[in-house]
Amino acid sequence: MQNRPASSRPGLWQRLPVIGRLLIAFWAVLLAAGAGATAFLLHQQKPIVVAKATPQSKPHLPAQPTSPASSSIVSTPAQKETTVAAAGAQTAAAPVPAKPADATLPTAATTISAKAAPTSPAGSAAAVTQQTLPPIVSSAVIPSQPASASLPTDKTAIAIVLQGFGYSDALTYDVLSRIPAPVAVGISPYVSNISDIIARAHASHREVYVTLPMQSAHPERVDEGPHALGYGNSAADDQRELEWCLTRAAGAEGLTDASENGDDQPGGGYATSPDFSPIASAISSRGLLYLTGSAQDGRHTRGMTATAWIDGDADTTTLDSRLAALLPQDGKPAKILLMVGPITPVMIDRLANWLKGPAAQNFVVVPPSVFADSGVSNDQAANLSPSNPIAPL
């Protein structure tokens, strides 16, 4: 028996068919490629995260210059209410509304910011309020006491009261714009917007005298309205009508018995009767001046007395001649309190020209209160002379 060499058994790889070997090699390569791709992606994710994190801090950078910009606007502090209004006006236009509200803005800056946002009605309203509130304040330059020391010694002093002021908006504007401020105005208590008219007169530095409606010497020719004092009224009726008139005359310097119709009291008017004494005392106790139409009214209260009248409803030639006749012919200084009414365009034109014409070198226009005294027994009545005639309305 012949000995045979022991046969070596082939391994698993050798025993696999060719197709099996190819499949194993394919999957090995596929797994290796997947592992490599996974490792590559994991390696690339770190820069992507950093790139996304860094831009998030950029939006905060433009917000930093807002604080120096707001500090450059502030120059002087304004009132707290103005600041709040400006902040409200900028809410619709400014991207960051909290910043202007925190800063205290000056008044000028508030007006500029309101104009910079024309689409915001609140901003424009704030600007208009700042410009229009000051003229509606009562003037403080009008003397509350007569200042005789301020009267000139070498020139005639003329005080003028224009009666019938406030009936026409156009004529009111012409008086305020063309007639000098010392010229006073007389207003009827029946004017509907009397408080506004008084405020506008005071804003132009003028004194105001409200007509006290009273029974005239000829009641059949002049109707003094439903609130007239006088004959036919009881004492209680007169007191009630006086209170009504005082309420309408709030803020005025005084009352007058003259109106745009003229001086109705001489020769039997209610102001010349003894029944008027309690009313005159009540007016004086309120600290009001009383302006009478003429010395014949018998004024015994603190106030003034008119020394000349001119009809404002006259033609140009008549107005010029009566204005020229006011000054004393002898050239001596005098005191003249002129009442003019009603107010007409021709009267405004002629009076404005006279006050700035050559004759103005011989007189000085003063407020009527400068002539105030305790009664008619003063030297003001001496001005009623032939050289200084009265031209009644």
Buried (B, 14 or more C-beta within 10 A) or exposed (E): EEEEEEEEEEEEEEEBEEEEEEEEEEEEEEEEEEEEEEEEEEEEEEEEEEEEEEEEEEEEEEEEEBEEEBEEBEEEEBEEEBBEBBBBBBBEBBEEEEBBBEBBBBBEBBBBBBEEBEEBEBBBEBBEEBEEEEEEEEBEEBBEEBEEEEBEEEBBBBBBBBBBBBBBEEBBEBBBEBBBBBBBBBBBBBBEEBEEBBBBBBBBBBBBBBBBBBBBBEBEEBEBEEBBBBEEBEEEBBBBBBEBBBEBBEEBBBBBBBBBBBBBBBEBBBBBBEBBEEBBEBBBEEEBBBBBBBBBBBBBBBBBBBBBBBBBBBEEEBBBEBBEBBBBEEEEBBBBBBBBBBBBEBBBBBBBBBBEEEBBEBBBBBBBBBBBBEBBEBEBBEBBEEEBBBBBB
